[in-house]
Amino acid sequence: MRPGQGGSGQACWRKILAGSLLVLGCVFVASQRISRNRYACTQPPRQRTYDGESVSWTACGSVAGRALECGSIDVPMDQFNASNNGPDNDRKKFTIPLARLRGGAHATRNILLNPGGPGASGTQFVHRLGGAIGAIVGDGFHLVGFDPRGVNASRPAASCYASDADRQRLAGAVRAKRLVADSGDLFAWTAGYVRACADELGAHGAFLNTPQTAADMNSILDALGQADMYYWGFSYGTLLGQTYAALFPGRARRVAIDGVANQFHWYGERLDRDVMTDSERAFAGFADECVKAGPGPDGCALAGLADTPARLADKLVAAIDRLRDDPLGVYVNSSLFGTLDYWDVWYGGVFPALCKPATWRALADNLAALLGVSGSNKNNTSSSVSDMLDSGNATAAFLAYGKPGTDRPSAKRDAEVVITLNDGASGAAGNWPRTRKGLLDILEPYADASAFGADGFAFALYFAKQAWGVARTHTYTPKRGVVTARPLLVLSTTFDPVCPLVSARSARDAFVGARLLEVKGYGHCTLSVPSLCMARHVRRFFEEGVLPDDGAQCEADGNPYFGRPEVEEEAAAAGLLGDDDRRIRLAQLELARDVSFKTWWT
């Protein structure tokens, strides 16, 4: 049920690490050209090139025993109308950073990766988790991550502030927790914010959008000397993949989209009415798996709180809702203290965890401490919410979800806002009402439709979407019946809390011959739970173009919800699997633990 309401019922992507890949290693001299199938490093730091490519690469470390190389390309500011780019001697452009994890000795094809956002860095993704992705697709491919135009190390950056100091000072000045109560301040503040975005972005700002990034991917392919697109996109990356496949169907030979967003809503609607479809089902799944796991050190710390999943969910909702008006004070030491409130726990703890089941054990531990629940037995079922909060210890939850400074405004957030609003029905293009009351008339029913939508959802972004003043420059409109070079592979979990299965079905139906593979379980994107079945389908798709049968499903392996990580890893390494399957299983455990796909609404 929804926090703040009576009755019974069933009651994500946050904080990708920031930074850029600037670690230099030894490389070949710039004039030396080597086969794209060989790697060597014998000279002082220089640039290297490969036959058939126009990218100058610099060695920047290694991942899982594979060489990592970094480079960049320049792309036109406007890929679709060269007259907007200025004279030949002073053309406007974006610089797109690249990071490539080289495959095996016989690898000749490149798979482009996008980890979501918009605003997430593909170069960081390859640096951090490229080895695990490589274990799934096999060593027949190089993996290429890129920072989309305006994102991370791409230049010019999508920034709405003159400096980071200004960002911290100005973005932190507005209240944006309660949709109605804070709407006056937020509505007034947003008018200045969107003007600042337009001023800071300059001429480049209007061309920060997904169709332009899709065209940039062709520029990357051309620079790599590759005719056909091999692509695996996650979360927002599924929007990029769908856009690419529709704009350039003849080059879309291996396009896989995982954790799928609805492109028809993204581009054409003021609100995405699919996005929260399965959020409450995922929360009900958390409660169900907790009760199944039972109490004790190898189970779920909250299992002693209720004897059924529905009662556990209701009790958690009631307890967390109490923090809306009665936050808890927490003192760690003289340099670390503050409050823990409803928004910290519900939107900073519970909601992101639904995207990432590997964190469910930690979430249960933190909530159990907050509520004073003993995880060793079932003696807590009759305790009242007030008694539990009075007897609990909020320190662990505070350190995990409420510690001051853990959610500072970032340049990444600027990129998310700018790209999202430039893509969609924003400002005049969205025919939004011009008054605060008119805006609330639209947002309140939308927010009230989900337990995770009432307060603290992405309503601040919708205030900006209503007021957006940057002109929409792209003309892309999603369509159905698209015929691509080879059909798409669409992947989804059964209960994705932010990109539901219904959106994956929409994508499958839009592209002729596309097939949907469902991993039975919870979490955002199929990498959130280990599944050898899924990995085998993905590898066969990239290697041979073979798609699963229509309606195919895969089981999740092991105990992805409340299993102990060390037990799962020991089981994977125990020798019961073949060498390749063991590598895949260990890689999937790493991905389930470490990956976080950033989304625009969290």
C-alpha positions in Angstrom: 0.0 0.0 0.0 1.0 3.6 -0.4 2.7 5.4 2.5 0.3 7.7 4.2 -2.8 5.6 3.3 -4.8 3.1 5.2 -5.9 -0.4 4.1 -3.8 -3.2 2.8 -1.9 -3.7 -0.4 1.4 -4.5 -2.0 3.5 -2.1 -1.7 16.7 3.2 -9.4 19.6 3.6 -10.6 21.6 5.9 -8.4 25.0 7.3 -8.1 27.2 6.0 -10.9 30.8 6.8 -9.9 32.0 10.0 -11.4 35.4 10.8 -13.0 37.2 10.2 -16.3 39.7 7.7 -17.6 43.0 9.5 -17.7 45.4 6.8 -16.6 48.2 6.6 -19.2 50.3 3.6 -19.9 52.9 2.6 -22.5 51.9 2.6 -26.2 53.4 2.4 -29.6 54.9 5.4 -31.4 52.3 7.4 -33.3 53.7 6.5 -36.8 53.6 2.8 -36.2 50.4 1.0 -37.5 49.7 -2.5 -36.2 47.2 -5.2 -37.0 43.9 -4.7 -35.1 44.2 -8.3 -33.9 47.5 -7.8 -32.1 48.5 -6.0 -28.9 51.9 -5.0 -27.8 53.5 -2.3 -25.7 57.2 -1.8 -26.0 57.8 2.0 -26.4 57.5 5.0 -24.2 54.1 6.6 -24.1 52.9 7.4 -27.6 49.7 7.0 -29.5 48.9 3.9 -31.5 46.6 3.4 -34.5 45.2 0.3 -36.2 44.7 -0.6 -39.9 41.3 0.5 -41.1 40.7 2.9 -38.1 41.2 6.6 -37.7 41.3 6.7 -33.8 44.6 7.4 -32.1 44.6 5.2 -29.0 46.6 5.5 -25.8 47.1 2.6 -23.4 45.2 3.2 -20.2 45.6 0.1 -18.1 44.1 -3.3 -18.2 40.9 -5.0 -17.0 40.6 -8.8 -16.3 43.9 -9.4 -18.2 42.7 -7.5 -21.3 44.4 -4.3 -22.6 42.4 -1.1 -22.1 43.0 1.8 -24.5 41.6 5.3 -24.5 41.0 7.8 -27.3 38.4 10.2 -28.7 36.8 11.5 -31.8 35.2 14.8 -32.8 31.7 14.9 -34.2 29.7 17.7 -35.7 27.5 19.7 -33.4 24.6 19.0 -35.7 24.8 15.6 -37.4 21.7 16.2 -39.5 22.2 19.7 -40.9 25.8 20.8 -41.5 24.8 24.4 -42.1 24.3 24.8 -38.3 27.9 23.9 -37.6 29.5 27.1 -38.8 32.2 27.8 -41.4 34.7 25.2 -42.4 37.5 26.9 -40.5 35.6 27.2 -37.3 33.1 24.3 -37.2 31.2 23.7 -34.0 31.7 20.2 -32.6 31.6 17.8 -29.7 34.5 15.7 -28.5 33.5 12.1 -27.6 35.9 10.1 -25.3 36.3 6.4 -26.0 37.5 3.5 -23.9 38.1 0.1 -25.6 38.7 -3.2 -23.8 40.4 -5.4 -26.4 39.1 -8.9 -27.0 41.0 -12.0 -27.8 43.7 -12.5 -30.4 41.1 -13.1 -33.2 38.6 -10.3 -32.2 37.7 -8.1 -35.1 34.3 -6.6 -34.2 33.5 -3.9 -31.7 30.4 -3.9 -29.4 29.4 -0.4 -28.3 28.0 -0.2 -24.8 25.8 2.4 -23.1 25.1 2.0 -19.3 22.1 4.3 -19.1 21.3 7.7 -17.8 21.1 9.8 -19.7 24.3 11.1 -18.1 26.1 7.8 -17.3 29.6 7.4 -18.6 30.4 4.5 -21.0 34.1 4.9 -20.5 33.8 4.4 -16.8 31.5 1.5 -17.4 34.1 -0.3 -19.5 36.9 0.5 -17.1 34.9 -0.8 -14.1 32.9 -3.7 -15.5 34.1 -4.4 -19.0 35.9 -7.6 -17.9 32.6 -9.0 -16.6 30.7 -8.0 -19.7 33.5 -9.6 -21.8 33.0 -12.8 -19.9 29.4 -12.9 -21.1 29.9 -12.0 -24.7 33.1 -14.0 -25.1 36.6 -12.9 -26.3 35.6 -12.5 -29.9 34.7 -8.9 -29.4 36.3 -5.6 -28.4 34.1 -3.6 -26.0 33.8 0.1 -26.6 32.4 2.5 -24.1 31.9 6.2 -24.9 30.8 9.3 -23.1 27.8 10.7 -25.1 27.9 14.3 -26.2 27.7 16.5 -23.1 28.3 13.7 -20.7 31.2 13.2 -18.2 34.5 13.9 -20.1 32.8 14.9 -23.4 33.2 18.5 -24.3 31.5 20.9 -24.3 29.7 19.6 -21.2 26.0 19.7 -20.6 26.1 22.1 -17.6 23.6 24.5 -16.2 26.0 26.3 -13.8 29.1 28.4 -14.3 31.0 26.3 -11.7 30.5 23.4 -9.4 30.6 25.9 -6.4 27.6 27.6 -8.0 25.9 24.3 -8.5 26.2 23.4 -4.9 25.1 26.8 -3.7 22.1 27.3 -6.0 20.8 23.8 -6.5 20.8 23.2 -2.7 18.7 26.3 -2.1 15.3 24.9 -3.2 13.0 22.5 -1.3 11.8 19.6 -3.4 10.5 16.8 -1.2 6.7 17.3 -1.0 5.0 17.7 -4.4 2.3 20.1 -3.3 3.8 21.8 -0.2 7.1 22.6 -2.0 5.6 23.4 -5.3 5.5 27.2 -4.8 9.3 27.4 -4.1 10.1 24.9 -6.8 8.0 26.5 -9.5 9.6 29.9 -8.9 13.1 28.5 -8.6 12.8 26.5 -11.8 12.1 29.6 -13.9 15.6 30.7 -13.1 17.1 27.3 -13.5 16.0 26.7 -17.0 17.2 30.2 -18.0 20.6 29.3 -16.5 20.7 26.1 -18.6 20.0 28.0 -21.8 22.7 30.7 -21.0 25.4 28.2 -20.0 24.7 25.7 -22.8 25.0 28.2 -25.6 24.6 27.1 -29.2 25.5 23.5 -28.4 22.7 23.1 -26.0 19.9 22.5 -28.5 21.8 19.6 -30.0 22.2 17.6 -26.8 19.7 14.9 -27.6 19.4 11.2 -28.2 19.0 11.3 -32.0 22.2 13.2 -32.3 24.0 10.7 -30.0 22.6 7.9 -32.2 24.2 9.6 -35.2 27.4 10.0 -33.2 27.5 6.2 -32.8 27.8 6.0 -36.6 30.7 8.3 -36.4 32.3 6.0 -33.9 31.7 3.0 -36.1 33.2 4.8 -39.1 36.3 5.8 -37.0 36.6 2.1 -36.1 36.3 0.9 -39.7 33.2 -1.1 -38.9 30.1 -1.1 -41.1 27.6 -2.8 -38.8 26.3 -1.8 -35.4 26.9 -4.2 -32.5 25.4 -2.7 -29.4 24.2 -3.6 -25.9 22.4 -0.8 -24.2 20.9 -0.7 -20.6 18.2 1.4 -19.1 18.3 4.8 -21.0 20.7 3.0 -23.3 17.6 1.1 -24.6 16.1 4.4 -25.7 19.4 5.1 -27.5 19.4 1.6 -29.1 15.8 1.9 -30.3 16.4 5.4 -31.7 19.5 4.2 -33.5 17.8 1.1 -34.9 14.9 3.3 -36.2 17.1 6.0 -37.7 19.7 3.7 -39.2 18.0 0.3 -39.7 20.4 -0.8 -42.4 23.4 -0.8 -40.0 21.5 -2.3 -37.0 22.9 -5.9 -37.2 23.3 -6.8 -33.5 21.3 -4.5 -31.3 20.5 -5.8 -27.8 18.4 -3.6 -25.4 18.2 -4.6 -21.7 15.9 -3.0 -19.1 13.7 -1.3 -21.6 12.1 2.2 -21.5 9.1 3.1 -23.7 10.4 5.3 -26.5 6.9 6.3 -27.5 6.3 7.9 -24.1 9.8 9.3 -23.9 9.6 11.3 -27.1 5.9 11.9 -27.5 4.2 12.2 -24.1 4.5 14.7 -21.2 4.6 11.8 -18.7 5.8 8.2 -19.0 2.9 6.2 -17.7 4.6 2.9 -17.9 7.6 3.6 -15.7 6.1 2.7 -12.3 4.0 -0.3 -13.5 6.0 -2.9 -11.6 7.5 -0.9 -8.7 5.1 -2.1 -6.1 5.3 -5.6 -7.4 9.0 -5.5 -6.9 8.5 -4.3 -3.4 6.1 -7.1 -2.8 8.8 -9.4 -4.2 11.3 -8.1 -1.6 8.8 -9.0 1.2 8.0 -12.4 -0.4 11.6 -13.4 -0.8 12.4 -12.2 2.8 9.7 -14.4 4.3 10.8 -17.3 2.2 14.4 -16.9 3.3 13.2 -17.0 7.0 15.0 -15.5 10.0 18.6 -16.2 11.1 22.1 -15.3 9.9 21.5 -17.1 6.5 18.1 -15.6 6.0 16.4 -12.2 6.1 16.8 -10.0 9.1 13.2 -8.8 8.7 11.6 -12.2 8.5 10.7 -12.1 12.2 8.6 -9.0 11.7 5.5 -10.7 10.1 4.3 -14.1 9.2 3.2 -13.3 5.6 4.7 -11.2 2.8 1.7 -8.9 2.7 1.9 -8.1 6.5 5.6 -7.6 6.3 5.2 -5.1 3.4 2.4 -3.3 5.2 4.4 -3.0 8.4 7.4 -1.6 6.6 5.3 0.9 4.8 3.7 2.1 8.1 7.0 2.3 9.9 8.8 4.3 7.2 5.8 6.6 6.7 6.0 7.6 10.4 9.4 9.2 9.5 7.6 11.7 7.2 6.5 13.9 10.1 8.7 12.5 12.8 12.3 12.1 11.5 14.9 10.5 13.8 17.9 12.4 15.1 21.2 10.5 14.7 24.5 11.3 16.3 27.7 9.5 15.2 30.3 12.0 16.4 30.8 15.8 16.4 31.5 15.8 12.7 28.8 13.4 11.6 25.2 13.8 12.8 21.8 14.7 11.3 18.3 13.4 10.7 16.9 10.3 9.0 13.5 10.9 7.4 11.0 9.2 5.2 12.6 10.4 1.9 16.0 9.1 3.0 14.7 5.6 3.7 11.9 5.2 1.1 13.6 6.9 -1.9 17.2 6.7 -0.9 17.1 3.1 0.5 14.1 1.0 -0.5 13.5 2.2 -4.0 17.1 1.9 -5.3 17.4 -1.5 -3.7 14.5 -2.8 -5.7 16.6 -2.2 -8.8 19.5 -4.2 -7.4 18.5 -7.4 -5.5 22.1 -8.0 -4.4 21.5 -5.2 -1.9 18.4 -6.7 -0.4 20.2 -8.4 2.4 21.9 -5.1 3.4 18.5 -3.2 3.1 16.9 -5.8 5.4 19.8 -5.5 7.9 19.5 -1.7 8.0 15.7 -1.7 8.3 15.9 -4.4 11.0 18.3 -2.3 13.1 16.1 0.8 12.5 13.0 -1.1 13.8 14.8 -3.0 16.6 13.9 -6.3 15.0 15.7 -9.5 16.1 16.6 -11.5 13.0 17.1 -14.7 14.9 13.5 -15.6 15.6 9.9 -14.7 15.0 9.2 -12.8 18.2 8.6 -9.4 16.6 5.3 -10.0 14.8 3.1 -8.3 17.5 5.3 -5.2 18.0 3.7 -1.9 17.1 5.3 0.6 14.7 5.9 3.1 17.5 7.5 0.6 19.8 9.7 -0.7 17.1 11.0 2.8 16.1 11.5 3.7 19.8 13.5 0.6 20.4 15.5 0.7 17.2 18.9 2.1 16.2 18.9 4.4 13.1 22.6 4.7 12.8 23.1 2.1 10.1 20.2 3.4 8.0 21.5 7.0 8.4 25.0 6.1 7.3 23.6 4.2 4.3 20.8 6.5 3.2 20.8 9.8 5.1 24.4 10.9 5.6 24.8 14.6 4.7 26.6 15.2 1.4 26.0 11.8 -0.2 23.6 13.2 -2.8 25.3 16.4 -3.9 24.1 18.1 -7.1 26.4 17.0 -9.9 27.2 17.8 -13.5 25.8 14.4 -14.3 22.4 15.5 -13.1 22.6 18.5 -15.5 23.3 16.2 -18.4 20.3 14.0 -17.4 18.0 17.0 -17.3 19.2 18.6 -20.5 19.1 15.4 -22.7 15.8 14.3 -21.2 14.1 17.6 -21.8 15.6 18.2 -25.3 14.3 14.8 -26.3 10.8 15.0 -25.1 7.5 17.0 -25.1 9.0 19.9 -23.1 8.1 23.5 -22.9 6.0 24.7 -25.9 6.4 21.3 -27.6 4.6 19.7 -24.7 1.7 22.1 -24.6 2.1 22.3 -20.8 -0.2 24.5 -18.7 1.6 27.7 -17.7 0.5 27.9 -14.1 1.6 26.1 -11.0 -1.9 24.9 -10.3 -2.3 23.6 -13.9 1.0 21.7 -13.5 -0.1 20.2 -10.2 -3.4 19.1 -11.8 -1.4 16.9 -14.1 1.3 15.7 -11.7 -0.8 14.8 -8.6 -2.8 12.0 -10.2 0.3 10.7 -11.9 2.3 10.7 -8.6 -0.6 9.1 -6.6 -0.8 6.2 -9.0 2.2 4.5 -7.2 3.5 4.1 -3.7 6.8 5.3 -5.0 5.3 8.3 -6.8 3.6 10.5 -4.2 6.6 12.5 -2.9 10.2 12.5 -3.9 9.8 10.9 -7.3 11.0 12.9 -10.3 8.5 15.7 -10.0 11.3 18.3 -9.9 12.2 17.3 -13.4 8.7 17.7 -14.6 8.7 21.3 -13.3 11.7 21.9 -15.5 10.0 20.1 -18.4 7.1 22.4 -18.2 9.3 25.5 -18.1 12.0 24.4 -20.6 13.0 27.1 -23.1 15.6 25.4 -25.2 14.2 24.8 -28.7 13.6 21.2 -29.7 15.8 20.7 -32.8 15.3 17.0 -33.6 12.5 15.6 -35.7 12.6 12.0 -34.6 9.2 10.3 -34.0 9.2 6.7 -33.0 7.3 4.4 -35.3 6.3 0.7 -35.5 7.0 -1.8 -38.2 10.7 -1.0 -38.4 12.7 -3.5 -40.4 16.4 -3.7 -39.3 19.4 -5.5 -40.9 18.9 -8.2 -38.3 16.1 -8.3 -35.6 16.7 -6.8 -32.2 17.2 -8.8 -28.9 15.0 -7.4 -26.1 15.8 -8.3 -22.5 13.9 -7.7 -19.3 13.3 -9.1 -15.8 9.8 -10.0 -14.9 9.5 -7.2 -12.3 11.7 -4.3 -13.2 10.8 -1.4 -10.9 11.6 1.4 -13.3 11.6 -0.1 -16.8 8.7 -2.6 -16.7 8.1 -5.7 -18.9 5.3 -3.9 -20.7 7.8 -1.4 -22.1 10.0 -4.3 -23.3 7.0 -5.7 -25.1 6.3 -2.4 -26.7 9.9 -2.3 -28.1 9.7 -5.9 -29.3 6.4 -5.1 -31.2 7.9 -2.0 -32.8 10.7 -3.8 -34.6 9.9 -6.5 -37.1 11.2 -9.9 -36.0 12.5 -8.7 -32.6 12.4 -11.3 -29.8 11.9 -10.8 -26.0 13.9 -12.8 -23.5 12.5 -12.6 -19.9 14.6 -13.4 -16.9 12.2 -14.6 -14.2 12.8 -12.4 -11.2 13.3 -8.9 -9.9 15.7 -6.1 -10.5 16.5 -3.4 -13.1 18.1 -5.0 -16.3 18.9 -8.7 -16.6 22.4 -8.1 -15.2 20.8 -7.6 -11.8 20.4 -11.3 -11.2 22.8 -14.1 -12.4 21.4 -16.3 -15.2 23.6 -18.6 -17.3 20.6 -19.1 -19.5 20.5 -15.4 -20.3 24.2 -15.2 -20.9 24.2 -18.1 -23.4 21.4 -16.4 -25.3 23.2 -13.1 -25.4 26.5 -14.6 -26.5 24.8 -16.6 -29.2 23.0 -13.5 -30.4 26.2 -11.5 -30.7 28.3 -14.3 -32.2 25.7 -15.8 -34.6 22.7 -13.5 -34.7 20.5 -16.3 -33.2 17.5 -15.2 -31.3 15.6 -17.0 -28.6 12.2 -18.5 -29.3 9.3 -16.1 -28.9 8.3 -15.8 -25.3 11.4 -17.5 -24.0 12.2 -17.3 -20.3 15.3 -17.9 -18.2 15.5 -18.7 -14.5 17.7 -16.8 -12.1 20.6 -18.9 -10.7 21.4 -19.6 -7.1 19.9 -17.4 -4.4 20.1 -13.8 -5.9 18.1 -12.2 -3.2 19.2 -13.1 0.3 22.0 -15.5 -0.4 25.4 -14.7 1.2 27.7 -13.4 -1.5 30.6 -15.5 -0.3 28.5 -18.6 -0.4 27.3 -17.8 -4.0 30.9 -17.2 -5.1 32.2 -20.4 -3.5 29.4 -22.4 -5.2 30.3 -20.9 -8.6 34.0 -21.7 -8.1 33.5 -25.2 -6.7 34.1 -27.0 -10.0 30.5 -28.1 -10.7 30.5 -25.8 -13.8 32.7 -25.9 -16.8 35.5 -23.3 -17.1 33.6 -20.9 -19.4 30.3 -21.2 -17.4 32.2 -20.7 -14.2 33.7 -17.5 -15.6 30.3 -16.3 -16.7 28.7 -17.1 -13.3 31.4 -15.2 -11.4 31.2 -12.3 -13.8 27.4 -12.2 -13.3 27.8 -12.2 -9.5 30.2 -9.3 -9.9 27.8 -7.4 -12.1 24.8 -8.0 -9.8 26.9 -6.7 -6.9 28.6 -3.7 -8.5 26.6 -2.4 -11.5 24.2 0.5 -11.0 22.2 1.7 -14.0 21.5 5.4 -13.5 18.1 6.7 -14.6 16.7 10.1 -15.0 13.9 9.7 -12.4 16.1 8.7 -9.4 
